[in-house]
Amino acid sequence: MPKLERRQMGAYLCIASNDVPPAVSKRVSLSVHFAPSVRPTSQLLGAPLGSDVQLECTVEASPMPVSYWLKGGRVLPNSFAGAANGNYEQPGLSRPEMLLDGPKYGITEDRHGFRTNMRLVVRSFSPADVGTYHCVSTNSLGRADGTMRLYALPGSATAGGMENNFLDGFAAE
């Protein structure tokens, strides 16, 4: 099979038969390795302050990737070597913070074959949580990321009377 593509991945059944029974069959599973692709469910998400906010990305990759969440800064595009060395920032921007599962952030992954659903829950959303979030996935063939911007909805009940414009949180990045 020359020039295999992802869509050709799957199980194949080979059946050999002639005039002498029985026919013989063999099932073969074909795996195709490819660099990650990342799709965020939305690029811009508004939420009321004080709520729990869920961000999601769908990752497709083979072999299985290592995936993680970053907050802030800007991830340089297609910079696998730079990502491995932690070189995410651009001049004038702060370095992104790697997010870990804990009291503030809930991080989960659901894997289904070569597809992974990444979820980040920001608990008790506050003005400090406003900003840019990146879901990043890497394997031996490459790296990809998806970017989402999270903003506070104007007039949030827990905002203490503070009126937020969704662009307010991005001025500092």
N, C-alpha and C positions, 0 to 999 in steps of 0.2 A: 504494500500500500504506500505509494509515494506521496510525499507532502501531506502528512496527516494533519488534521485540524481538530480542535476541541470537540466539534459536533460529531466526530466519528468515534468518540470515546464511548465504550459500552461493552456489552456482551455479544459475542458472535457464536453461532452454532454451525459447525462443519459436519455435513452428513455425507458419508460414502456408502454407495450401494451398487451392486451389480446383480446378475441373475442368480447369485448364490446367497440365500438369506443367511443370517440376518444382516440388516443395514447397521453400520457403526456410526456413532456420532461423538463429537467432542465439543465441549463448550470452552471458549477462550475469552478471557476478559482483557480488553485493551484499555490501557491508561495512557493519556497524553499529558505531558507536563507543560505548564504555561505560567507566565508571570501573573501576579495578582492584578485583578481589576476591582475597583472600589466604587460603590454607588451609595451616596447618602440618600436617605428617604426624603430629605428636604434640605435646601441650602440656607433658608432663613426661617427661624422659629421664634415666635414670641410667646411668653408665658407670664402669668401673674407672679409677682414677688411672693415668696412664702410657700409656693407650690413645689411639688416634685416634678422635674422635667425629664422626659425621656428622649434621647437622641439615638438614632439607629443608622447603621450602614450594612450593606450587603457586600460581601467579599467573595470572589470566585478565584481559586488558585489551586494549582497542583504542581509540585508537592505541597502538603499542608503548610500554610504560612504561619508566621508569628505576627500577631496583630496587637495593637495597643492604641490608646487615646492620648492626645496632646491638647493642651489649652494654650491659646495665645500665640504670638509670633506668626510667622508664615513659613510653611514647609516649602523648600525649593523643589521645583518640579523635576521628576526623573533623575534625581541625584542619589542613586543607590550608594555610591561610595561616600558621599557627603552624609547620608543618613546613618551609615554604619559608624562614622566618626563623630556623630552628634552635631553636624554642621547644618542646622536648620535655619539659622537666623540670617537676615539681610541687614545691611547697615541701617541704623535708626530704629530697629525693631527689637523688642526683648526676645530672649530665647524662650521657646515654648516650654511649658511645664508638663512632664509626664504624669498622667493621672493614675492613681492606684485605687483598687477596691478598698473601701473602708467606710467610716461613718459619713463622710461628705459625698462620696461617689460610689454608686453601685455599678459594677462592670460584669457583664455576662456575655457568653458566646453560645450560640446553638449551631452545631455542625451537622450538615447533611451532605455527605459525600464531599465534593469539591467546593460546596457553597457553605459560607458561614455568615450568620446574622450576628453582628456586634451590637450590643446595647450599652448605653451609658445613661444612668439615672443621676441627675444632679438633685440632691436632696435639699429641701428648704432653700429654694432659689433666692439669691440675694443680689444686690447691685454689684458685688464683687465677682459674681458668676457670669455677668454679661460679657460677651466677647466671642472669639473665634475658637472653634473646636475642630480637631482633625482626627479622623479615624485612619490609621496607618497600617498597612499590611505588607509584609516582606517575605520572600522565599529565595531560594538559590537562583531563580531566574529574573528577579527584579523586585521593584517596590512600587506601590501606588498609595495614594491617599485621597480622602474625600474631606471637604471643608464645609462646615456649617457655622452660621452666625446665630447666636442666641441673644435675644434682647428682652427687656422687661416691657410688658404691656403698659401703656400710659394709664395712670389713674389706678394702679394696683392697690387693693385695699390695705396691704401691709407695707406700702411704700412710704408711710408716714407723711402723706400729703405731697410727696415728691412726684412731680410730673416728669416721666421719662420719655424721651424721644428715642426710637430704636437706634438712631445713629450716635447717641451720647456715649454708649459703651465702646464704640469703635475708635473714637478720637485718640484714646491712649495707646492703641496698638500700633 
